[in-house]
Amino acid sequence: MKELICIVCPKGCRLQVDDENGHTVTGQGCPRGEAYARAELTHPTRVLTTTVRIEGALHRRCPVRTNGPIPREEIAGLMRRLDSVVLQAPVSAGQTVLRQVCGTNCDVVTTRDMEEEG
Ligand code: SF4
């Protein structure tokens, strides 16, 4: 039996997955919990949120995220790629930083406006 916390919504249901019984899922408050548990056991994914360097702005780091889930095993490699990214102010929220990362259709996008340093 494996236990997982569903992260699909803020309710955070505690899921039990019986791996000896065809991955029977219990404890979910809605059907999305079962889908989450099955995906987590077979192909775990995450939305990555982090920051990248920015020049010409008041702050030195700009928050970014993937605009969808990417395979969890790809996250370390994507972080290394993002280490070499340097944005130039101004940027606006939702601006694409990297396109179609990790073999997915997800982009890395900025999550806030950052003006030029006055
Ligand atoms: S199982 Fe449904 S209700 Fe429970 S945390 Fe997941 S999405 Fe929310």
Backbone and ligand atoms as CSV (ligand in chain L), in Angstrom:
chain,resi,resn,atom,element,x,y,z
A,1,MET,N,N,0.852,-1.202,0.000
A,1,MET,CA,C,0.000,0.000,0.000
A,1,MET,C,C,0.886,1.249,0.000
A,2,LYS,N,N,0.607,2.152,-0.931
A,2,LYS,CA,C,1.340,3.420,-0.961
A,2,LYS,C,C,0.382,4.535,-0.568
A,3,GLU,N,N,0.925,5.570,0.070
A,3,GLU,CA,C,0.100,6.721,0.414
A,3,GLU,C,C,0.613,7.939,-0.335
A,4,LEU,N,N,-0.302,8.730,-0.846
A,4,LEU,CA,C,0.037,9.955,-1.568
A,4,LEU,C,C,-0.891,11.058,-1.095
A,5,ILE,N,N,-0.422,12.287,-1.156
A,5,ILE,CA,C,-1.300,13.437,-0.949
A,5,ILE,C,C,-1.645,13.972,-2.334
A,6,CYS,N,N,-2.912,14.084,-2.626
A,6,CYS,CA,C,-3.318,14.637,-3.925
A,6,CYS,C,C,-3.029,16.139,-3.931
A,7,ILE,N,N,-2.338,16.605,-4.975
A,7,ILE,CA,C,-1.979,18.029,-5.062
A,7,ILE,C,C,-2.760,18.733,-6.171
A,8,VAL,N,N,-3.823,18.086,-6.651
A,8,VAL,CA,C,-4.586,18.677,-7.754
A,8,VAL,C,C,-5.406,19.880,-7.281
A,9,CYS,N,N,-5.915,19.836,-6.056
A,9,CYS,CA,C,-6.658,20.998,-5.537
A,9,CYS,C,C,-6.274,21.193,-4.077
A,10,PRO,N,N,-6.637,22.325,-3.482
A,10,PRO,CA,C,-6.171,22.624,-2.121
A,10,PRO,C,C,-6.703,21.687,-1.031
A,11,LYS,N,N,-7.689,20.881,-1.328
A,11,LYS,CA,C,-8.227,19.980,-0.305
A,11,LYS,C,C,-7.178,18.972,0.169
A,12,GLY,N,N,-6.289,18.534,-0.717
A,12,GLY,CA,C,-5.169,17.664,-0.330
A,12,GLY,C,C,-5.584,16.321,0.227
A,13,CYS,N,N,-6.447,15.613,-0.464
A,13,CYS,CA,C,-6.908,14.300,0.018
A,13,CYS,C,C,-5.734,13.339,0.181
A,14,ARG,N,N,-5.820,12.483,1.219
A,14,ARG,CA,C,-4.822,11.421,1.422
A,14,ARG,C,C,-5.277,10.197,0.648
A,15,LEU,N,N,-4.481,9.824,-0.328
A,15,LEU,CA,C,-4.845,8.708,-1.199
A,15,LEU,C,C,-4.078,7.464,-0.783
A,16,GLN,N,N,-4.750,6.340,-0.789
A,16,GLN,CA,C,-4.082,5.056,-0.580
A,16,GLN,C,C,-4.155,4.283,-1.893
A,17,VAL,N,N,-2.999,3.777,-2.311
A,17,VAL,CA,C,-2.951,3.024,-3.560
A,17,VAL,C,C,-2.519,1.603,-3.231
A,18,ASP,N,N,-3.380,0.658,-3.523
A,18,ASP,CA,C,-3.080,-0.754,-3.286
A,18,ASP,C,C,-2.352,-1.291,-4.505
A,19,ASP,N,N,-1.020,-1.378,-4.410
A,19,ASP,CA,C,-0.265,-1.772,-5.599
A,19,ASP,C,C,-0.343,-3.269,-5.875
A,20,GLU,N,N,-0.868,-4.037,-4.934
A,20,GLU,CA,C,-1.015,-5.473,-5.203
A,20,GLU,C,C,-2.367,-5.773,-5.841
A,21,ASN,N,N,-3.194,-4.777,-5.913
A,21,ASN,CA,C,-4.561,-5.022,-6.350
A,21,ASN,C,C,-4.905,-4.147,-7.554
A,22,GLY,N,N,-3.999,-4.150,-8.535
A,22,GLY,CA,C,-4.283,-3.386,-9.753
A,22,GLY,C,C,-4.313,-1.890,-9.532
A,23,HIS,N,N,-3.518,-1.390,-8.541
A,23,HIS,CA,C,-3.477,0.049,-8.244
A,23,HIS,C,C,-4.851,0.610,-7.919
A,24,THR,N,N,-5.577,-0.090,-7.073
A,24,THR,CA,C,-6.863,0.425,-6.614
A,24,THR,C,C,-6.621,1.648,-5.739
A,25,VAL,N,N,-7.307,2.742,-6.044
A,25,VAL,CA,C,-7.107,3.998,-5.321
A,25,VAL,C,C,-8.314,4.250,-4.412
A,26,THR,N,N,-8.033,4.594,-3.142
A,26,THR,CA,C,-9.108,4.987,-2.223
A,26,THR,C,C,-8.706,6.291,-1.544
A,27,GLY,N,N,-9.663,6.970,-0.971
A,27,GLY,CA,C,-9.411,8.199,-0.214
A,27,GLY,C,C,-9.601,9.465,-1.015
A,28,GLN,N,N,-9.876,9.347,-2.304
A,28,GLN,CA,C,-10.024,10.528,-3.144
A,28,GLN,C,C,-11.401,11.167,-2.952
A,29,GLY,N,N,-11.385,12.499,-2.940
A,29,GLY,CA,C,-12.645,13.234,-2.804
A,29,GLY,C,C,-13.343,13.431,-4.135
A,30,CYS,N,N,-12.660,13.131,-5.231
A,30,CYS,CA,C,-13.268,13.282,-6.553
A,30,CYS,C,C,-12.461,12.449,-7.545
A,31,PRO,N,N,-12.955,12.231,-8.757
A,31,PRO,CA,C,-12.256,11.356,-9.710
A,31,PRO,C,C,-10.867,11.851,-10.116
A,32,ARG,N,N,-10.600,13.136,-9.968
A,32,ARG,CA,C,-9.275,13.632,-10.359
A,32,ARG,C,C,-8.184,13.039,-9.477
A,33,GLY,N,N,-8.532,12.686,-8.245
A,33,GLY,CA,C,-7.562,12.085,-7.335
A,33,GLY,C,C,-7.074,10.739,-7.839
A,34,GLU,N,N,-7.976,9.941,-8.358
A,34,GLU,CA,C,-7.583,8.633,-8.891
A,34,GLU,C,C,-6.659,8.810,-10.095
A,35,ALA,N,N,-7.011,9.741,-10.978
A,35,ALA,CA,C,-6.179,9.996,-12.162
A,35,ALA,C,C,-4.797,10.488,-11.723
A,36,TYR,N,N,-4.767,11.353,-10.717
A,36,TYR,CA,C,-3.492,11.873,-10.218
A,36,TYR,C,C,-2.634,10.730,-9.674
A,37,ALA,N,N,-3.233,9.849,-8.866
A,37,ALA,CA,C,-2.473,8.751,-8.257
A,37,ALA,C,C,-1.900,7.838,-9.332
A,38,ARG,N,N,-2.690,7.507,-10.336
A,38,ARG,CA,C,-2.203,6.614,-11.390
A,38,ARG,C,C,-1.059,7.276,-12.170
A,39,ALA,N,N,-1.210,8.555,-12.477
A,39,ALA,CA,C,-0.148,9.262,-13.209
A,39,ALA,C,C,1.109,9.375,-12.350
A,40,GLU,N,N,0.921,9.623,-11.070
A,40,GLU,CA,C,2.072,9.800,-10.172
A,40,GLU,C,C,2.892,8.509,-10.081
A,41,LEU,N,N,2.218,7.379,-10.119
A,41,LEU,CA,C,2.922,6.103,-9.995
A,41,LEU,C,C,3.574,5.679,-11.307
A,42,THR,N,N,3.019,6.099,-12.430
A,42,THR,CA,C,3.555,5.632,-13.707
A,42,THR,C,C,4.428,6.680,-14.398
A,43,HIS,N,N,4.058,7.960,-14.294
A,43,HIS,CA,C,4.786,8.998,-15.022
A,43,HIS,C,C,4.623,10.320,-14.260
A,44,PRO,N,N,5.373,10.499,-13.158
A,44,PRO,CA,C,5.174,11.700,-12.342
A,44,PRO,C,C,5.586,12.981,-13.062
A,45,THR,N,N,4.809,14.010,-12.926
A,45,THR,CA,C,5.096,15.309,-13.548
A,45,THR,C,C,4.939,16.408,-12.508
A,46,ARG,N,N,5.540,17.540,-12.791
A,46,ARG,CA,C,5.429,18.696,-11.906
A,46,ARG,C,C,5.431,19.969,-12.740
A,47,VAL,N,N,4.768,21.000,-12.229
A,47,VAL,CA,C,4.963,22.358,-12.744
A,47,VAL,C,C,6.182,22.910,-12.015
A,48,LEU,N,N,7.167,23.396,-12.773
A,48,LEU,CA,C,8.377,23.947,-12.166
A,48,LEU,C,C,8.199,25.440,-11.959
A,49,THR,N,N,8.429,25.922,-10.748
A,49,THR,CA,C,8.469,27.357,-10.485
A,49,THR,C,C,9.855,27.680,-9.940
A,50,THR,N,N,10.470,28.707,-10.509
A,50,THR,CA,C,11.817,29.069,-10.083
A,50,THR,C,C,12.063,30.526,-10.486
A,51,THR,N,N,13.307,30.951,-10.507
A,51,THR,CA,C,13.648,32.311,-10.947
A,51,THR,C,C,14.810,32.232,-11.925
A,52,VAL,N,N,14.935,33.254,-12.768
A,52,VAL,CA,C,16.097,33.369,-13.654
A,52,VAL,C,C,16.695,34.766,-13.483
A,53,ARG,N,N,17.933,34.927,-13.925
A,53,ARG,CA,C,18.589,36.229,-13.818
A,53,ARG,C,C,17.930,37.229,-14.762
A,54,ILE,N,N,17.925,38.486,-14.329
A,54,ILE,CA,C,17.440,39.566,-15.192
A,54,ILE,C,C,18.372,40.754,-15.012
A,55,GLU,N,N,18.665,41.416,-16.118
A,55,GLU,CA,C,19.514,42.608,-16.070
A,55,GLU,C,C,18.676,43.834,-16.369
A,56,GLY,N,N,19.050,44.951,-15.731
A,56,GLY,CA,C,18.402,46.223,-16.013
A,56,GLY,C,C,17.135,46.449,-15.229
A,57,ALA,N,N,16.832,45.574,-14.253
A,57,ALA,CA,C,15.637,45.731,-13.421
A,57,ALA,C,C,16.066,46.020,-11.989
A,58,LEU,N,N,15.124,46.452,-11.179
A,58,LEU,CA,C,15.415,46.748,-9.776
A,58,LEU,C,C,15.882,45.486,-9.048
A,59,HIS,N,N,15.198,44.351,-9.320
A,59,HIS,CA,C,15.580,43.080,-8.703
A,59,HIS,C,C,16.456,42.298,-9.680
A,60,ARG,N,N,17.221,41.356,-9.149
A,60,ARG,CA,C,18.180,40.622,-9.974
A,60,ARG,C,C,17.649,39.287,-10.476
A,61,ARG,N,N,16.505,38.833,-9.966
A,61,ARG,CA,C,15.918,37.551,-10.372
A,61,ARG,C,C,14.464,37.794,-10.768
A,62,CYS,N,N,14.034,37.088,-11.791
A,62,CYS,CA,C,12.660,37.200,-12.270
A,62,CYS,C,C,11.969,35.843,-12.079
A,63,PRO,N,N,10.799,35.811,-11.435
A,63,PRO,CA,C,10.112,34.531,-11.256
A,63,PRO,C,C,9.558,33.991,-12.574
A,64,VAL,N,N,9.721,32.684,-12.756
A,64,VAL,CA,C,9.241,32.010,-13.967
A,64,VAL,C,C,8.597,30.686,-13.555
A,65,ARG,N,N,7.836,30.107,-14.478
A,65,ARG,CA,C,7.268,28.777,-14.248
A,65,ARG,C,C,7.006,28.120,-15.594
A,66,THR,N,N,6.876,26.796,-15.558
A,66,THR,CA,C,6.398,26.128,-16.766
A,66,THR,C,C,4.884,26.340,-16.821
A,67,ASN,N,N,4.358,26.480,-18.021
A,67,ASN,CA,C,2.911,26.718,-18.127
A,67,ASN,C,C,2.122,25.416,-18.216
A,68,GLY,N,N,2.752,24.330,-17.728
A,68,GLY,CA,C,2.096,23.032,-17.629
A,68,GLY,C,C,3.067,22.066,-16.980
A,69,PRO,N,N,2.611,20.854,-16.687
A,69,PRO,CA,C,3.492,19.895,-16.012
A,69,PRO,C,C,4.521,19.293,-16.959
A,70,ILE,N,N,5.715,19.072,-16.435
A,70,ILE,CA,C,6.786,18.417,-17.201
A,70,ILE,C,C,7.220,17.165,-16.424
A,71,PRO,N,N,7.836,16.202,-17.105
A,71,PRO,CA,C,8.269,14.987,-16.406
A,71,PRO,C,C,9.221,15.336,-15.257
A,72,ARG,N,N,8.980,14.733,-14.105
A,72,ARG,CA,C,9.770,15.074,-12.923
A,72,ARG,C,C,11.254,14.808,-13.144
A,73,GLU,N,N,11.591,13.775,-13.899
A,73,GLU,CA,C,13.005,13.451,-14.086
A,73,GLU,C,C,13.720,14.467,-14.978
A,74,GLU,N,N,12.974,15.351,-15.625
A,74,GLU,CA,C,13.571,16.364,-16.500
A,74,GLU,C,C,13.855,17.680,-15.767
A,75,ILE,N,N,13.412,17.787,-14.528
A,75,ILE,CA,C,13.469,19.077,-13.839
A,75,ILE,C,C,14.909,19.532,-13.598
A,76,ALA,N,N,15.788,18.621,-13.180
A,76,ALA,CA,C,17.171,19.022,-12.897
A,76,ALA,C,C,17.835,19.564,-14.159
A,77,GLY,N,N,17.615,18.909,-15.301
A,77,GLY,CA,C,18.196,19.368,-16.560
A,77,GLY,C,C,17.648,20.727,-16.967
A,78,LEU,N,N,16.362,20.928,-16.757
A,78,LEU,CA,C,15.765,22.229,-17.098
A,78,LEU,C,C,16.328,23.324,-16.188
A,79,MET,N,N,16.534,23.006,-14.920
A,79,MET,CA,C,17.126,23.999,-14.012
A,79,MET,C,C,18.523,24.395,-14.500
A,80,ARG,N,N,19.291,23.421,-14.993
A,80,ARG,CA,C,20.629,23.751,-15.503
A,80,ARG,C,C,20.521,24.660,-16.732
A,81,ARG,N,N,19.557,24.378,-17.597
A,81,ARG,CA,C,19.367,25.255,-18.770
A,81,ARG,C,C,18.998,26.670,-18.328
A,82,LEU,N,N,18.153,26.756,-17.332
A,82,LEU,CA,C,17.692,28.081,-16.885
A,82,LEU,C,C,18.807,28.869,-16.200
A,83,ASP,N,N,19.827,28.161,-15.703
A,83,ASP,CA,C,20.974,28.837,-15.083
A,83,ASP,C,C,21.662,29.775,-16.057
A,84,SER,N,N,21.620,29.455,-17.343
A,84,SER,CA,C,22.338,30.277,-18.320
A,84,SER,C,C,21.434,31.338,-18.960
A,85,VAL,N,N,20.173,31.394,-18.550
A,85,VAL,CA,C,19.251,32.378,-19.124
A,85,VAL,C,C,19.416,33.721,-18.403
A,86,VAL,N,N,19.539,34.787,-19.176
A,86,VAL,CA,C,19.571,36.130,-18.601
A,86,VAL,C,C,18.559,36.978,-19.365
A,87,LEU,N,N,17.530,37.428,-18.686
A,87,LEU,CA,C,16.521,38.281,-19.320
A,87,LEU,C,C,16.990,39.728,-19.270
A,88,GLN,N,N,16.399,40.529,-20.121
A,88,GLN,CA,C,16.693,41.956,-20.128
A,88,GLN,C,C,15.399,42.712,-19.825
A,89,ALA,N,N,15.410,43.572,-18.821
A,89,ALA,CA,C,14.215,44.359,-18.484
A,89,ALA,C,C,13.945,45.370,-19.603
A,90,PRO,N,N,12.687,45.737,-19.864
A,90,PRO,CA,C,11.502,45.290,-19.116
A,90,PRO,C,C,10.974,43.962,-19.638
A,91,VAL,N,N,10.303,43.195,-18.737
A,91,VAL,CA,C,9.578,42.000,-19.163
A,91,VAL,C,C,8.150,42.108,-18.638
A,92,SER,N,N,7.252,41.431,-19.308
A,92,SER,CA,C,5.874,41.399,-18.816
A,92,SER,C,C,5.504,39.969,-18.451
A,93,ALA,N,N,4.566,39.851,-17.524
A,93,ALA,CA,C,4.106,38.536,-17.066
A,93,ALA,C,C,3.581,37.741,-18.251
A,94,GLY,N,N,3.973,36.488,-18.332
A,94,GLY,CA,C,3.497,35.624,-19.408
A,94,GLY,C,C,4.430,35.587,-20.606
A,95,GLN,N,N,5.513,36.333,-20.537
A,95,GLN,CA,C,6.480,36.351,-21.644
A,95,GLN,C,C,7.218,35.013,-21.696
A,96,THR,N,N,7.384,34.480,-22.911
A,96,THR,CA,C,8.043,33.174,-23.054
A,96,THR,C,C,9.555,33.320,-22.863
A,97,VAL,N,N,10.113,32.450,-22.036
A,97,VAL,CA,C,11.553,32.425,-21.771
A,97,VAL,C,C,12.203,31.282,-22.559
A,98,LEU,N,N,11.631,30.090,-22.504
A,98,LEU,CA,C,12.068,28.923,-23.292
A,98,LEU,C,C,10.825,28.239,-23.841
A,99,ARG,N,N,10.889,27.830,-25.097
A,99,ARG,CA,C,9.730,27.185,-25.740
A,99,ARG,C,C,9.843,25.662,-25.692
A,100,GLN,N,N,8.709,25.027,-25.527
A,100,GLN,CA,C,8.556,23.567,-25.667
A,100,GLN,C,C,9.704,22.818,-24.988
A,101,VAL,N,N,9.739,22.911,-23.686
A,101,VAL,CA,C,10.839,22.323,-22.922
A,101,VAL,C,C,10.577,20.846,-22.614
A,102,CYS,N,N,11.657,20.094,-22.477
A,102,CYS,CA,C,11.617,18.706,-22.004
A,102,CYS,C,C,10.728,17.811,-22.858
A,103,GLY,N,N,10.691,18.053,-24.151
A,103,GLY,CA,C,9.902,17.206,-25.033
A,103,GLY,C,C,8.408,17.361,-24.854
A,104,THR,N,N,7.977,18.476,-24.266
A,104,THR,CA,C,6.542,18.715,-24.072
A,104,THR,C,C,6.134,19.945,-24.884
A,105,ASN,N,N,4.876,20.275,-24.830
A,105,ASN,CA,C,4.422,21.521,-25.445
A,105,ASN,C,C,4.437,22.668,-24.441
A,106,CYS,N,N,5.046,22.458,-23.293
A,106,CYS,CA,C,5.073,23.494,-22.254
A,106,CYS,C,C,6.219,24.469,-22.497
A,107,ASP,N,N,5.933,25.725,-22.209
A,107,ASP,CA,C,6.961,26.767,-22.259
A,107,ASP,C,C,7.302,27.197,-20.835
A,108,VAL,N,N,8.491,27.769,-20.671
A,108,VAL,CA,C,8.811,28.477,-19.425
A,108,VAL,C,C,8.432,29.938,-19.654
A,109,VAL,N,N,7.622,30.492,-18.751
A,109,VAL,CA,C,7.139,31.864,-18.922
A,109,VAL,C,C,7.391,32.666,-17.650
A,110,THR,N,N,7.502,33.969,-17.807
A,110,THR,CA,C,7.648,34.846,-16.649
A,110,THR,C,C,6.307,34.954,-15.931
A,111,THR,N,N,6.368,35.233,-14.632
A,111,THR,CA,C,5.113,35.313,-13.872
A,111,THR,C,C,4.893,36.706,-13.275
A,112,ARG,N,N,5.722,37.662,-13.620
A,112,ARG,CA,C,5.439,39.033,-13.160
A,112,ARG,C,C,6.043,40.039,-14.126
A,113,ASP,N,N,5.478,41.228,-14.116
A,113,ASP,CA,C,6.056,42.343,-14.861
A,113,ASP,C,C,7.287,42.829,-14.110
A,114,MET,N,N,8.336,43.135,-14.833
A,114,MET,CA,C,9.493,43.767,-14.204
A,114,MET,C,C,9.936,44.926,-15.094
A,115,GLU,N,N,9.840,46.120,-14.516
A,115,GLU,CA,C,10.162,47.339,-15.258
A,115,GLU,C,C,11.668,47.545,-15.320
A,116,GLU,N,N,12.079,48.434,-16.226
A,116,GLU,CA,C,13.483,48.835,-16.251
A,116,GLU,C,C,13.795,49.630,-14.994
A,117,GLU,N,N,15.009,49.450,-14.489
A,117,GLU,CA,C,15.443,50.175,-13.293
A,117,GLU,C,C,15.486,51.657,-13.623
A,118,GLY,N,N,14.826,52.453,-12.790
A,118,GLY,CA,C,14.704,53.860,-13.104
A,118,GLY,C,C,15.900,54.628,-12.719
L,1,SF4,S1,S,-8.974,13.947,-4.865
L,1,SF4,FE1,FE,-10.182,15.594,-5.783
L,1,SF4,S2,S,-10.959,16.726,-3.998
L,1,SF4,FE2,FE,-9.248,15.486,-3.271
L,1,SF4,S3,S,-7.428,16.830,-3.424
L,1,SF4,FE3,FE,-7.562,15.631,-5.319
L,1,SF4,S4,S,-8.649,16.954,-6.736
L,1,SF4,FE4,FE,-9.049,17.736,-4.673
